[in-house]
Amino acid sequence: MKVRYAGLTGLSMVQVIVIVAVMTLSVRASNNVLQTTLPLLSKYDFFYSKFDVGILIALMSLSGMIAMIVNGIMRGDLRRFSFILGNVVYAISFFLFSFSGSLSIVAYAIISGFSYGLIFPNIMTAAGISEDKKVRERMLAIYSLTLAISLIVGPALESLILRYFSLEKVFLLFLPMVILSTAISPFLKFPEENITRKRPTMWDKPGFRVAIYTFIVYSFPTSLIISFGGIFAVDQFHASYSLATLLSMLFFMSSFLTRIVFSSLNVGKLWPYVVALMVITLLGLFMIFTSSNIALYIIGLVILGIPHGLGMPVAAYAIGRSFPASDRNVANSYFNSTMMSTNIIIPLFGGAALEYIGLRLLMLYIIPVVVVMLYLTFRLVKSISNSSS
């Protein structure tokens, strides 16, 4: 079956699915390893404080955010070249991490973050590039499922590796996966662009605002769980490194199952899913706050996995419905740079706060943020209804 894409004539749906799925799986699974293993490695091998761990993750995310902004500015061939080069540098960084020290790990984190920022927005754009709404949203559903699978595969493999190898060897053993992504990166197609067009405005698009509100709600607890959840499990419940990474797999398994259900639905209005996501987040945050043992902590993780599973596909749908194909790369770059900015703020301030109040109380303090986002969502829905009536 041939599918009409902007700039992708002659490609079959199967070819596009395979390229996008393999790259999503390889890049996101390996990036998740960075986010979960670097905190453990820096704290327990290099004796970083929790605040220092937060700075390390924030620097990696800052470099990624800068790269995503640059990606949004670049045009056509230059963007494609930087995407391929980013894949090569990303693979090199994984090799270097295996031999890092307490200072060099900072440089490698910045390098890997920047290269990741040149890669990921383009994969998201390729998944939603079809002009046909039905085809595009089916492709985005497949992309979201692959994304969820990668977040299960990454921690599962990481947990298995840590049974037999040290923390720094995790990067070396994930290197073949990263090399696979690098090898197929030249085959990812890019949309045609009208270089004379005006740059799209973002914030006046209701769909873009919905995507941002949704992302803030599920990303705040997710960022804390990924960056500090393993440390919390080791310190509070005396979990092994292998078990600590396995707990994140349970979180992402819940996310994956949610995305399977979502992808099977005929999605109409998005706002009911956004509201459900926010309400479930409130419940999950409260469960983490009350977790006095590892069983309750796991329940909280599983509950928070549900909004994580809804968040990305809902955001992708909202952006896809708000922008034409030629503008989606720019929109995705700005959206992903917002994602990275959260991954700067939360680890940085979270690391500082955790030194004094701990993860449980910090989760409780996120609840007012979710309530504000819920209020803003209702206001946005009301304004859209009034303008269309």
N, C-alpha and C positions, 0 to 999 in steps of 0.2 A: 504493500500500500504506500503510495506516494503522498506526502503531506506538504501543503504549501506553506513555506516559511519565507519570511522577509530575508532575502539573501541566501536561502538554503535550498534552492531549486534542485531537484534530482535526488535529494536524500530521502531514504525511506524512514518511516517511523521507527522501525527496528534498529537501524543504524544510529539514529539520534538517541534512542533510549539507551543503547549499549554504551555509547561514548559518555553520555551524561552520567549514567548510573555508575560506571567503573570509576570515573574521575571523582564523583561525589563520595563514593565509598572510600577510595584511597586517601583523598585529601582530608576529609572530615574525620575519619577514624584516626589518622596519624596526628591531626591537630588536637584531637581530644586527648591523645597520649601526652602531648606537650602540656596541656592544661592540668592534667592530673598527676603526671610523674614529676614535672619540674618542681611543684611545691614540696613533694616528699623528698626529692633529691636535695634540694637546696636547704631544707630544714634539718634533715636527719644525717646527711653526709657532709654538708658544708656549714651546718650549725647556724643557719639564718634564723632570725626571730620571725614571728608571724608578720610583723610589719614589713620586714625585709622581703619576705615571700610576696607580700602584696605589691611592693615596689617592683619586684622582678616581673610579675604577671602584668602589672600596669604598663611597664616599659614595652613588653612584647605586644600588648594590645594597642598602645599608642603608635608604635611603628606600623602596625597593621591598619589603623585608622588613617594614618597619613597616606599609606599606599592606596587605600580605597578611594580617598579623595582625589589623588593623582589619577587613578584609573578612570574616575568619572570625568576628568578634564580631558584626558587623551582621546584621540580620534582613531578610528579604523585600524590601519596597518600598525601604527605605533602601539596601540593597545594590545593587538594580537602578539606583537613581538615581545612586549613586556610580560604578557601572560606566559609565554613559552619560557622566557628567561627566568621568570619567577619560579616556575616549576623546577628548573635546573638548580637554582640557588636553594630552594626549599629542600631538595634532596641532599645537597652538600651539607646543609645545616644539621641534618639528622646524623650524618657521619661524624661531624664535629662534636655534637653533644655527647657522643659515646666516650670522648676523651677530654671532657671539660673539667675545669677547676672552679674554685669559688668566685674568681673574677671573670674568666673567659665565658662562663655560662651566661653572664649578662649580655655580652656581645652576641653570642649565638642566639639568645632569645630575641634580641632586636632584629637580627638578620632573618630569622624564621618568621617573625611576625610580619615584617615588611613584605617578604615574598608571598606569604599567605594572603595578604591584602591585595596583591596583584592577581591572585588566582581565583578566589572564591566568588566574587560578584559576577564574573564572566560565566561560571558554571551555572549559577542561578538564572542568569539571563538566557543562556542556551536552553534551559529547561522550559522557559516561558516565552519562547520566541515566536510561536505560531500565531498567525493572525486569526485563526479559527478559534473562537472562545471555548468550544467544547473540547477540541484537541488540546489547546493550551492548558486548560485546567486539569485534564487527564494526565498530561505530561508533568504538570506541577505536582499532582498527587503522587505520581511515580517517583519524582525527585524527592518529595518529602518522605516517602516510605524508605527510599534508599538512604536518605540522610539519617533517619531513625535507626535503620539497620547498622549503619556505620558506627553509630554511637553505642550500639550493643557489641558489635564485633571488636571495636577498639578496647574497651575495658575488659572484655572476656579474654582476648589474647594477652593483654597486659597482665591480667591476674594470673594466667597460666605461666607466662614468662617469669613472673616474679617468684613463682614457686621454686625455680631452679637457677635463676640468674639475678645479678645485682641490679639496682635501679638504673645505672648508666648504660647497661647492656640492652635495656628495653629499646632505646633509640636505634641501635645497630640492627636489632632483629626486626624492627619495623621498616627499615630502609628499603627492602625489596618492594614493599607496597608503594612507597613513595616513588621509587624508580619506575614502576608500572605507570603511575599517573603521568610522570614526566615523559615517558615514551609515547603516550597517546595524545599528549597535549596539542601537538600540531594539527590533529584531526578535529578538534573542537571548532565549530564554525561560529562566525560572528555576524550579527545583523548588519544589513546595509544601513548607512547613515546619510542623512541629508546634512552636509556640513554647513549649509547656509541657514539652517533652522535656528531659531532662537532657543536658548536653553530653557527646558521646561521648569516652571515654578512648581515647588513641592508642597509647601504647607497649605496652599489654598485647595489642594485636592483632598476631599474627605477620606478617600481610601488610603492616602499616605498617612494621614493622622491616625486612622484606625490601626494601621500597621505599627506605628510608633507606640501608641498606647498599649497595644497588645504585647509588643516586644518588651516594654518596660516592666509589665506585670510579671511575665514569666522569666525574664532574664535576671532580675535582681536575685531571687532565691537560687536560680540555676547557677549564676556566677559564684555565689558563696559556696554552694555545694561542690562544684567542680574544683574550685581553688582551695577550699578549706575543709570540705566534708571528710576527706581522707584523714587529714590531721586530727579532726574532731573525733573520728572513730578510733584512731590509734590512741589518742590521749585519754578519752573519756571511757571507752569500752574495751581498751586493750586489744584492739583488732590487729591482726598481722597486716603487712603491706598488701599481701594478696587479697585478703578479705576486704580491706579498705577500698581497693579498686573494684572488687566484685560488687560492692554496694552501689557504686555508680552505675554498674550494668543493670541492676534492678530498677533504678530510676529511669534509665533509658529504655528498658524493656516495657515499662508502663507507657512511656511516650510512644514507642513503636506500635503497641496494640491500639492506642488511641488513634494513631494515624491510619491504621488499617480500617478502623471503623469509619473515620472521617472520609477516607478515599472511596468508600463504598456508597456514600450518600450523594444524593442529587442536591448539591448545595445551592440554595437560593440566596436569601438575605444573610449577610455575615454577622450582623450584630447579635443575634441570639447566641452564637458560638462565642463571641467575644465576652458577653456577660457571663456565660457559663464558665468560661476559662478563669475569669476574675474571681468568681464566687468560690470555685474549687481551690484556687490559690490561697484564699483566706483560710480555708479549712486546713490545707497542708501546712501553712505557716504556723498555725496554732498547734498542730500535732508535733512539729519539730520542737516548738517551745516547751511542750509538756513531756517530751521524751525523756524518761528516767532510766530507760534501758535500751538495748540495741534493737529489740523487737518493735518498740514504739517508734524508734528512729526510722526503721525500715518502712513502717506503715506511712510515716510522714513523707519519706522519699517517694514511695509509690504514688501517693496522692498528688504530690507536686509534679510527678511525671506526666499526669494527664494534661494540665495546661501547657506543659512544654510540648507535648504532642500536638496540641491544637494550634499553638502559637505561630509556628513557622508557616504551615500551609494557609492559615487564615491571613497572615500578613502577605504571603505571596499572591494569594487570590486578590486581596485588596489592591495591591500595586498593579497586578495584571489587568484589573478592571478599570484602573484609573489612568493608565498611560498607554499610548500607542507603542508598537514594537520598537520603533526607532528611538524612543525615549526611555525604554525600560532599563537599559544598561546604566544610564545616568541615575535613574531612580533607585535601582538596586545598589549602586555604588554608595549613594547617600544613605540609604537604609542600612547597608552593612557597615558603613562608617559610624553610624549611630550605635549599632550593635557593639562595635569595637570600643566606642567611647564609654559605654556601660562597663565593658570589661577592663577599662582603665579605672573608672571611679570606684566600682564596687570592691575589687581587690585592694586598692590603695587605702580607702577609708575603712573597708571591712577589716583589713589586716591590722590597722591601728585600733579599731574598736574592739576586735577580738582579744587584744592584749588586756583589756579592762573589763569587758562585760560578757564575753563568751558568745558562742554561736546561737544558743537558744534565745537569749534576750535580743540579739541582733535580728533574728527572724521575726520576733514580736514587733520590733520597731519598723519593719517593712509593711506591716498591715495598713497603717494610715496612707502610705503611698498607693497601695492597691485600691483603697477606698476612693482616693482622689481620682485615679484613672477611671474607675467605674463611673464616678460622677461626670467626668469629662466625656465619656462615651455616651452616656444618656443625653447630655447636652448636644452632642454632635448628631446623634440620631434624631433628636427633636428638631434641630435646625434643618436637617435634610428633609424631614417630613413636611416642615412648614414651607420650605422653598419649592417643593414639588407639588404642593396642594393648590 
